[in-house]
Amino acid sequence: MDVIGYVFAINGKINSADVYSSSALFKKLWPKLLKASAIEAVAELRRGEKFAAPKPADVRGFLDDSKGAEKQKDVSSRVQMVTRESDEKAFFETRDRGKSDVWVHRNYIKKN
């Protein structure tokens, strides 16, 4: 399995996405990510309503980097957090400074 991330929707609307730089890291975190996503989906469930799944084009558009000024913050001597925000979405990227600032994790969150 070479999966490195997922996008999930609640009530037919894209909620968020997590993408990792390696499938090994994603596989390690997947059970906790799935549990958290399921809890959030159940909490927001609107019973009796039918929703269509998001279209692939909507998912691709969602994964486009957020617009907005890039802000960088050193979390530690090795880890850097990069954020970009727009009115619709927040984007977070964790970079490993020990490996030429290669990204390790990207998180996309839809704002309500």
PyRosetta script that sets phi, psi and omega in degrees:
from pyrosetta import init, pose_from_sequence

init()
pose = pose_from_sequence("MDVIGYVFAINGKINSADVYSSSALFKKLWPKLLKASAIEAVAELRRGEKFAAPKPADVRGFLDDSKGAEKQKDVSSRVQMVTRESDEKAFFETRDRGKSDVWVHRNYIKKN")
pose.set_psi(1, 123.4)
pose.set_omega(1, -179.1)
pose.set_phi(2, -108.6)
pose.set_psi(2, 21.2)
pose.set_omega(2, -179.9)
pose.set_phi(3, -66.3)
pose.set_psi(3, 138.5)
pose.set_omega(3, 178.5)
pose.set_phi(4, -124.0)
pose.set_psi(4, 3.7)
pose.set_omega(4, 179.3)
pose.set_phi(5, -178.6)
pose.set_psi(5, -177.4)
pose.set_omega(5, -179.7)
pose.set_phi(6, -155.6)
pose.set_psi(6, 157.4)
pose.set_omega(6, 173.1)
pose.set_phi(7, -122.3)
pose.set_psi(7, 137.2)
pose.set_omega(7, 176.6)
pose.set_phi(8, -130.5)
pose.set_psi(8, 151.4)
pose.set_omega(8, -177.8)
pose.set_phi(9, -119.8)
pose.set_psi(9, 151.3)
pose.set_omega(9, 174.8)
pose.set_phi(10, -125.8)
pose.set_psi(10, 128.4)
pose.set_omega(10, -179.7)
pose.set_phi(11, 53.4)
pose.set_psi(11, 38.8)
pose.set_omega(11, 175.8)
pose.set_phi(12, 81.8)
pose.set_psi(12, -0.5)
pose.set_omega(12, -178.6)
pose.set_phi(13, -115.9)
pose.set_psi(13, 135.2)
pose.set_omega(13, 179.6)
pose.set_phi(14, -60.4)
pose.set_psi(14, 133.0)
pose.set_omega(14, -178.2)
pose.set_phi(15, -104.0)
pose.set_psi(15, -54.3)
pose.set_omega(15, -177.2)
pose.set_phi(16, -164.8)
pose.set_psi(16, 174.5)
pose.set_omega(16, 177.9)
pose.set_phi(17, -149.2)
pose.set_psi(17, 150.0)
pose.set_omega(17, 173.9)
pose.set_phi(18, -131.1)
pose.set_psi(18, 131.0)
pose.set_omega(18, 179.2)
pose.set_phi(19, -131.3)
pose.set_psi(19, 135.6)
pose.set_omega(19, -178.1)
pose.set_phi(20, -117.5)
pose.set_psi(20, 156.8)
pose.set_omega(20, -178.1)
pose.set_phi(21, -76.9)
pose.set_psi(21, -12.9)
pose.set_omega(21, 178.9)
pose.set_phi(22, -142.0)
pose.set_psi(22, 147.1)
pose.set_omega(22, 178.6)
pose.set_phi(23, -69.5)
pose.set_psi(23, -29.7)
pose.set_omega(23, 179.0)
pose.set_phi(24, -62.6)
pose.set_psi(24, -43.3)
pose.set_omega(24, 178.6)
pose.set_phi(25, -66.1)
pose.set_psi(25, -43.6)
pose.set_omega(25, 178.6)
pose.set_phi(26, -60.4)
pose.set_psi(26, -46.8)
pose.set_omega(26, -179.8)
pose.set_phi(27, -58.1)
pose.set_psi(27, -39.3)
pose.set_omega(27, -179.5)
pose.set_phi(28, -64.8)
pose.set_psi(28, -38.4)
pose.set_omega(28, -175.9)
pose.set_phi(29, -91.2)
pose.set_psi(29, -15.9)
pose.set_omega(29, -172.9)
pose.set_phi(30, -52.6)
pose.set_psi(30, -46.5)
pose.set_omega(30, -179.1)
pose.set_phi(31, -56.7)
pose.set_psi(31, -41.6)
pose.set_omega(31, 179.6)
pose.set_phi(32, -71.5)
pose.set_psi(32, -38.5)
pose.set_omega(32, 177.9)
pose.set_phi(33, -63.8)
pose.set_psi(33, -43.8)
pose.set_omega(33, 179.7)
pose.set_phi(34, -62.6)
pose.set_psi(34, -44.0)
pose.set_omega(34, 179.8)
pose.set_phi(35, -62.2)
pose.set_psi(35, -46.8)
pose.set_omega(35, -179.8)
pose.set_phi(36, -62.8)
pose.set_psi(36, -41.4)
pose.set_omega(36, 179.5)
pose.set_phi(37, -66.0)
pose.set_psi(37, -41.2)
pose.set_omega(37, 179.3)
pose.set_phi(38, -64.3)
pose.set_psi(38, -42.1)
pose.set_omega(38, 178.3)
pose.set_phi(39, -61.7)
pose.set_psi(39, -44.1)
pose.set_omega(39, 179.6)
pose.set_phi(40, -64.8)
pose.set_psi(40, -40.9)
pose.set_omega(40, 179.8)
pose.set_phi(41, -64.4)
pose.set_psi(41, -42.5)
pose.set_omega(41, 178.8)
pose.set_phi(42, -65.2)
pose.set_psi(42, -40.0)
pose.set_omega(42, -179.8)
pose.set_phi(43, -64.3)
pose.set_psi(43, -30.6)
pose.set_omega(43, -177.4)
pose.set_phi(44, -99.4)
pose.set_psi(44, 1.2)
pose.set_omega(44, -175.6)
pose.set_phi(45, -57.2)
pose.set_psi(45, 131.7)
pose.set_omega(45, 174.1)
pose.set_phi(46, -109.8)
pose.set_psi(46, 99.4)
pose.set_omega(46, -175.8)
pose.set_phi(47, -66.0)
pose.set_psi(47, 146.1)
pose.set_omega(47, 175.7)
pose.set_phi(48, 83.5)
pose.set_psi(48, -7.3)
pose.set_omega(48, 178.6)
pose.set_phi(49, -102.7)
pose.set_psi(49, 148.0)
pose.set_omega(49, 177.6)
pose.set_phi(50, -108.9)
pose.set_psi(50, 140.4)
pose.set_omega(50, -177.8)
pose.set_phi(51, -131.6)
pose.set_psi(51, 142.5)
pose.set_omega(51, 174.6)
pose.set_phi(52, -87.5)
pose.set_psi(52, 146.0)
pose.set_omega(52, 176.6)
pose.set_phi(53, -67.9)
pose.set_psi(53, 147.9)
pose.set_omega(53, 176.2)
pose.set_phi(54, -59.2)
pose.set_psi(54, 147.4)
pose.set_omega(54, 179.1)
pose.set_phi(55, -81.1)
pose.set_psi(55, 152.1)
pose.set_omega(55, 179.0)
pose.set_phi(56, -53.3)
pose.set_psi(56, -37.4)
pose.set_omega(56, 179.1)
pose.set_phi(57, -64.2)
pose.set_psi(57, -35.5)
pose.set_omega(57, 177.2)
pose.set_phi(58, -66.4)
pose.set_psi(58, -39.5)
pose.set_omega(58, 179.0)
pose.set_phi(59, -65.7)
pose.set_psi(59, -45.7)
pose.set_omega(59, 178.3)
pose.set_phi(60, -59.4)
pose.set_psi(60, -43.4)
pose.set_omega(60, 178.5)
pose.set_phi(61, -62.9)
pose.set_psi(61, -37.7)
pose.set_omega(61, 179.1)
pose.set_phi(62, -64.3)
pose.set_psi(62, -36.0)
pose.set_omega(62, -177.3)
pose.set_phi(63, -80.9)
pose.set_psi(63, -6.6)
pose.set_omega(63, 172.9)
pose.set_phi(64, -61.9)
pose.set_psi(64, 138.5)
pose.set_omega(64, -179.7)
pose.set_phi(65, -53.9)
pose.set_psi(65, 139.5)
pose.set_omega(65, 179.0)
pose.set_phi(66, -63.1)
pose.set_psi(66, 146.9)
pose.set_omega(66, 173.6)
pose.set_phi(67, -78.2)
pose.set_psi(67, 165.6)
pose.set_omega(67, 179.3)
pose.set_phi(68, 117.7)
pose.set_psi(68, 162.5)
pose.set_omega(68, -178.4)
pose.set_phi(69, -67.9)
pose.set_psi(69, 137.3)
pose.set_omega(69, 177.5)
pose.set_phi(70, -79.4)
pose.set_psi(70, 131.2)
pose.set_omega(70, 175.5)
pose.set_phi(71, -116.7)
pose.set_psi(71, 133.1)
pose.set_omega(71, 179.2)
pose.set_phi(72, -115.8)
pose.set_psi(72, 138.9)
pose.set_omega(72, 178.7)
pose.set_phi(73, -138.6)
pose.set_psi(73, 129.2)
pose.set_omega(73, 175.2)
pose.set_phi(74, -79.9)
pose.set_psi(74, 117.7)
pose.set_omega(74, 178.7)
pose.set_phi(75, -83.4)
pose.set_psi(75, -37.5)
pose.set_omega(75, 175.1)
pose.set_phi(76, -151.0)
pose.set_psi(76, -175.0)
pose.set_omega(76, 179.6)
pose.set_phi(77, -66.8)
pose.set_psi(77, -18.2)
pose.set_omega(77, -177.7)
pose.set_phi(78, -111.3)
pose.set_psi(78, -26.0)
pose.set_omega(78, -173.5)
pose.set_phi(79, -108.2)
pose.set_psi(79, 132.8)
pose.set_omega(79, 177.3)
pose.set_phi(80, -124.1)
pose.set_psi(80, 137.9)
pose.set_omega(80, 177.4)
pose.set_phi(81, -108.8)
pose.set_psi(81, 129.1)
pose.set_omega(81, 177.8)
pose.set_phi(82, -115.3)
pose.set_psi(82, 132.8)
pose.set_omega(82, 178.6)
pose.set_phi(83, -128.3)
pose.set_psi(83, 148.8)
pose.set_omega(83, 170.9)
pose.set_phi(84, -140.9)
pose.set_psi(84, 136.4)
pose.set_omega(84, 180.0)
pose.set_phi(85, -132.8)
pose.set_psi(85, 143.8)
pose.set_omega(85, 171.0)
pose.set_phi(86, -126.7)
pose.set_psi(86, -177.0)
pose.set_omega(86, 177.8)
pose.set_phi(87, -66.9)
pose.set_psi(87, -26.5)
pose.set_omega(87, -175.0)
pose.set_phi(88, -99.1)
pose.set_psi(88, -24.9)
pose.set_omega(88, -169.2)
pose.set_phi(89, -150.3)
pose.set_psi(89, 151.4)
pose.set_omega(89, 171.9)
pose.set_phi(90, -118.4)
pose.set_psi(90, 140.1)
pose.set_omega(90, -178.5)
pose.set_phi(91, -125.7)
pose.set_psi(91, 130.4)
pose.set_omega(91, 178.8)
pose.set_phi(92, -126.8)
pose.set_psi(92, 135.1)
pose.set_omega(92, 179.2)
pose.set_phi(93, -133.7)
pose.set_psi(93, 129.5)
pose.set_omega(93, 176.6)
pose.set_phi(94, -101.3)
pose.set_psi(94, 127.9)
pose.set_omega(94, -178.7)
pose.set_phi(95, -116.8)
pose.set_psi(95, 145.6)
pose.set_omega(95, 178.0)
pose.set_phi(96, -98.8)
pose.set_psi(96, 105.0)
pose.set_omega(96, -178.0)
pose.set_phi(97, -68.9)
pose.set_psi(97, -21.7)
pose.set_omega(97, 178.5)
pose.set_phi(98, -75.0)
pose.set_psi(98, -11.7)
pose.set_omega(98, 179.8)
pose.set_phi(99, -125.5)
pose.set_psi(99, 51.1)
pose.set_omega(99, 176.5)
pose.set_phi(100, 58.2)
pose.set_psi(100, 38.7)
pose.set_omega(100, 177.3)
pose.set_phi(101, 59.4)
pose.set_psi(101, 29.2)
pose.set_omega(101, 176.7)
pose.set_phi(102, -67.6)
pose.set_psi(102, 140.9)
pose.set_omega(102, -179.8)
pose.set_phi(103, -76.8)
pose.set_psi(103, 145.9)
pose.set_omega(103, -178.9)
pose.set_phi(104, -111.5)
pose.set_psi(104, -39.0)
pose.set_omega(104, -176.4)
pose.set_phi(105, -145.0)
pose.set_psi(105, 138.1)
pose.set_omega(105, 173.6)
pose.set_phi(106, -125.7)
pose.set_psi(106, 134.0)
pose.set_omega(106, -179.7)
pose.set_phi(107, -127.4)
pose.set_psi(107, 130.6)
pose.set_omega(107, -179.8)
pose.set_phi(108, -118.8)
pose.set_psi(108, 128.4)
pose.set_omega(108, -178.8)
pose.set_phi(109, -128.1)
pose.set_psi(109, 127.1)
pose.set_omega(109, 175.9)
pose.set_phi(110, -79.8)
pose.set_psi(110, 129.2)
pose.set_omega(110, 175.5)
pose.set_phi(111, -86.4)
pose.set_psi(111, 146.1)
pose.set_omega(111, -179.8)
pose.set_phi(112, -82.1)
pose.dump_pdb("model.pdb")
